[in-house]
Amino acid sequence: MEREPLQSSTIVAVGYDPAAQVLEIEFQRGRVYRYLGVAPALVAALRAAPSAGALFSRQIRNNYECWRLVRLAPSADAAKEPAPH
C-alpha cells in the first residue's frame, strides 16, 4: 500500500485502501500498523485534522483491530543467489 506524508509530530505517513477499508499508519519511530474496518470519512478526518496524533488517539487507537507490519530480513540463501538479469 502506498502511503502519503502527513504533517504530524506523531505520524509520518498514511495509506488507505477504500475497497478493503484498511488504514496503514507509519509512525515517527518507524513502526507501521494496519487498522481494519476504518471508514473513509474517518481517514479524511485524520488527514485534515489539526492534530492527527490526537485524532488517532481518540478515534482509532484501541477502537479497531490492528496488525503491526514487520520487515523481514532476507534469508541467508537469498543473499547467495545471483541477481536476476
C-alpha positions, 0 to 999 in steps of 0.5 A: 500500500502506498502511503502519503506524508502527513504533517504530524509530530506523531505520524509520518505517513498514511495509506488507505485502501477504500475497497478493503477499508484498511488504514496503514499508519507509519509512525515517527519511530518507524513502526507501521500498523494496519487498522481494519474496518476504518471508514473513509470519512474517518481517514479524511478526518485524520488527514485534515485534522489539526492534530492527527496524533490526537485524532488517532488517539481518540478515534482509532487507537484501541477502537479497531483491530490492528496488525503491526507490519514487520520487515523481514530480513532476507534469508541467508540463501537469498543473499547467495543467489545471483541477481536476476538479469 
